Amino acid sequence: RDNQAAMKSAEDERKAAVLQKVRWWASQRARMQVERGLAKEIAWDPFEPQTRVPESDDTYDPVSSQEVDLATGTFLQKLVCSTVDSITSQMFETMDTAKKVAVLRVLSREFATYHEQCQAYYQLMEDVQSLASTSHLDESLSIIQDAIRRSVHANRSTCWVHDEIKNVMWTPLADGQSLVIPVGAGFVGIAYLGRKSLSVPDAYADSRFNRAVDKKTGYRTQSVLCVPIIAHDGAVRAVIQALNKSSPSSSVFVEQDARVVTFLGNALLESLNRTSIREKAEKALQRLDALVDAADAMFEPRPSQQYIMLLRERSKRLFKMMDLAIFLSNKDFFSRQSFGPSGDIRSDVVDLDRGIAGYCYRTRETLYLDAPTEDDRFNPSVDSEAGAFPMVSAPVIHNGNVTAVIQWHMAAKSRNTQSVGDSDYFDPTRVSHTTTLEKYLSIVACIVEVISPYSTRVNLSWKTLVPPS
């Protein structure tokens, strides 16, 4: 009898401990439902506990996303809403053994799922802390993508960043290059334009799916989740995409997954802002150094060809420009100074009124051409030709006179898309870039005067160079 009494006492203590854990879980669950708007506000009075009787249309929302029978759901809903232990205790005691086992099984599953979610949230906090400790974009994107794969059980995740200048979406690849897609392409474009999350259970069964990326990467997409990341100013800065969910409970992304991705995406926004600030500051300092060095060069006597070499080197430091050509203006022709294939400086004479150089001379307008050879003003016998590389062509003005025209080509076919602040290449839409170019052109004007004073060539005519036949 003593052993039986001891066993009964131990069993009662165990039940009391389990009930205490269940009550704690239920209180947390109730607060979560209130915050999510799934239940009405509960009056919590520390001196006079109150009970809210569930309304007829109230239903229990399982944490584990698995269905429960009506009787068990009713009990769990009352357990969630009640703040008095005796009510649910009496309900539990009146149940038969089979129902008690069913309820405890559901409670165990719910508690295990809740515990798993708590652990996942702790891991999310660690990921956010890691993200806050870096200011490099590639490292930030890597942390976010790893966190999303782990948190929502995705086989692969991708962060598509919006390039505001070119209006495209890009993501970095393992080889250091970027994969670029149009803004409205595929599920990413739908999430971007619609400004809301999108979950697709079978990508190939959806006509909106853009299969071009799969063809390029060799990956087979099945389930898809796309979540737009919206900044404080209302602009969509990125779209986070999770692919092929492999959770034991489901192969389709659910609302909870979208909330987790949104949480991580908001942390990514802060990283994008830090990266933007850092890039702008670094590039501003680099360009200031290049301007100072170019200005210092004016006070050091050197041969004319060395001045041209100096301008080419400073142009690369400013905006990654190459293939420098200087068109010294005379009375009716240009004296063109350009670089040959081996890097030697070539001098020749070209028409003053033709080509993009002639247009800049007449209009005093600075041009940025993404595809200069396709422009009607381009003349291959006059302008600097470098295939499909973008061109900058600008007049050099000294004392109110256009003393020269200078042309550069970009060192890359397109602006570096792996940048959210200030890229290495000239961007005519950025005020800081155009201002820097204006300052540099004023320095170039002074150097041109050192190379060949305008007063010595303003009256030099083409006829004086070509003897009469």
Long-range contacts (C-beta under 8 A, 24 or more apart in sequence): 19-85, 19-89, 21-111, 22-79, 22-107, 22-111, 23-85, 25-107, 25-110, 25-111, 25-114, 26-79, 26-80, 26-82, 27-83, 28-114, 29-63, 29-80, 29-114, 30-80, 30-81, 33-61, 33-80, 39-80, 39-81, 42-81, 42-83, 44-83, 49-83, 49-84, 50-83, 51-81, 51-82, 51-83, 51-84, 51-87, 52-81, 52-82, 52-83, 53-81, 54-78, 54-81, 62-106, 62-110, 63-110, 63-113, 63-114, 63-117, 64-109, 64-110, 64-112, 64-113, 64-249, 65-249, 65-250, 65-254, 65-256, 66-109, 66-249, 68-106, 69-102, 71-99, 72-99, 72-102, 72-103, 72-106, 75-103, 76-103, 76-106, 76-107, 76-110, 120-151, 120-260, 123-147, 123-150, 123-151, 124-151, 124-260, 124-263, 124-264, 127-264, 127-267, 128-264, 128-267, 131-267, 131-268, 131-270, 131-271, 132-267, 132-270, 132-271, 134-271, 135-271, 135-274, 135-275, 135-278, 136-275, 137-271, 137-272, 137-275, 137-418, 137-419, 137-420, 138-172, 138-418, 140-268, 140-271, 140-272, 140-275, 141-171, 141-172, 141-268, 144-240, 144-264, 144-265, 144-267, 144-268, 144-271, 147-264, 148-240, 148-242, 148-260, 148-261, 148-264, 149-242, 151-257, 151-260, 151-261, 151-264, 152-225, 152-242, 152-245, 152-247, 152-253, 152-257, 152-260, 152-261, 153-245, 153-246, 153-247, 154-225, 154-242, 154-243, 154-244, 154-245, 154-246, 154-253, 155-243, 155-244, 155-245, 155-246, 156-219, 156-242, 156-243, 156-244, 157-240, 157-241, 157-242, 157-243, 158-240, 158-241, 158-243, 159-238, 159-239, 159-240, 159-241, 159-268, 160-188, 160-238, 160-239, 160-240, 160-241, 161-237, 161-238, 161-272, 161-420, 162-192, 162-235, 162-236, 162-237, 162-238, 162-239, 163-417, 164-235, 165-415, 165-427, 165-429, 166-414, 166-415, 166-417, 168-417, 169-239, 170-417, 170-418, 172-418, 178-417, 178-418, 179-213, 179-216, 179-217, 180-417, 181-210, 181-212, 181-213, 185-210, 185-212, 186-210, 186-212, 186-213, 187-224, 187-226, 187-241, 188-226, 188-239, 188-241, 190-226, 191-226, 191-227, 191-228, 191-239, 192-228, 192-236, 192-239, 194-228, 195-228, 195-230, 195-236, 196-228, 197-225, 197-226, 197-227, 197-228, 197-258, 197-261, 197-262, 198-224, 198-225, 198-226, 198-227, 199-223, 199-224, 199-225, 199-252, 199-253, 199-254, 199-257, 199-258, 200-224, 200-225, 201-251, 201-252, 219-243, 222-251, 223-251, 223-252, 223-253, 224-253, 225-253, 225-257, 225-258, 225-261, 227-258, 227-261, 227-262, 227-265, 229-262, 229-265, 229-266, 229-268, 229-269, 231-269, 237-269, 237-272, 238-265, 238-268, 238-269, 238-272, 240-264, 240-265, 240-268, 272-420, 275-420, 275-421, 276-420, 276-421, 276-422, 277-421, 278-421, 279-419, 279-420, 279-421, 279-422, 279-423, 280-421, 280-422, 280-432, 282-422, 283-421, 283-422, 283-424, 284-422, 284-432, 286-317, 287-317, 287-318, 287-436, 289-317, 290-314, 290-317, 290-318, 290-440, 291-318, 291-436, 291-439, 291-440, 291-443, 293-317, 294-440, 294-443, 294-444, 294-447, 295-443, 297-447, 298-443, 298-446, 298-447, 298-450, 304-451, 304-452, 305-345, 307-447, 307-450, 307-451, 308-337, 308-345, 308-451, 309-345, 310-447, 311-406, 311-444, 311-447, 312-339, 314-440, 315-408, 315-440, 316-411, 318-426, 318-436, 318-437, 318-440, 319-392, 319-408, 319-410, 319-424, 319-425, 319-426, 319-433, 319-437, 320-410, 320-411, 320-412, 320-424, 320-425, 321-392, 321-408, 321-409, 321-410, 321-411, 321-426, 322-386, 322-408, 322-409, 322-410, 322-411, 323-384, 323-386, 323-389, 323-407, 323-408, 323-409, 324-406, 324-407, 324-408, 325-383, 325-384, 325-406, 325-407, 325-408, 326-396, 326-404, 326-405, 326-406, 326-448, 327-357, 327-361, 327-404, 327-405, 327-406, 327-407, 328-403, 328-404, 328-448, 328-451, 328-452, 328-457, 329-361, 329-402, 329-403, 329-404, 329-405, 329-454, 329-457, 330-457, 330-458, 330-460, 330-461, 330-462, 331-457, 331-458, 331-459, 331-460, 331-461, 331-462, 332-461, 332-462, 333-461, 333-462, 333-465, 334-358, 334-361, 334-382, 334-405, 335-452, 335-457, 336-382, 338-384, 349-462, 349-465, 350-381, 350-382, 351-381, 351-382, 354-379, 354-381, 354-382, 355-379, 355-381, 355-382, 355-383, 356-382, 356-383, 356-391, 356-393, 356-407, 357-382, 357-383, 357-393, 357-405, 357-407, 358-382, 359-393, 360-393, 360-394, 360-395, 360-405, 361-395, 361-402, 361-405, 364-395, 364-397, 364-402, 365-395, 366-392, 366-393, 366-394, 366-395, 366-434, 366-437, 367-391, 367-392, 367-393, 367-394, 368-392, 368-426, 368-428, 369-393, 383-407, 384-408, 384-409, 388-413, 389-413, 390-414, 392-426, 392-437, 394-437, 394-441, 395-441, 396-441, 396-444, 396-445, 396-448, 397-441, 397-445, 398-445, 398-446, 398-448, 398-449, 398-454, 399-454, 401-454, 401-458, 403-445, 403-448, 403-449, 403-454, 404-444, 404-445, 404-448, 406-441, 406-444
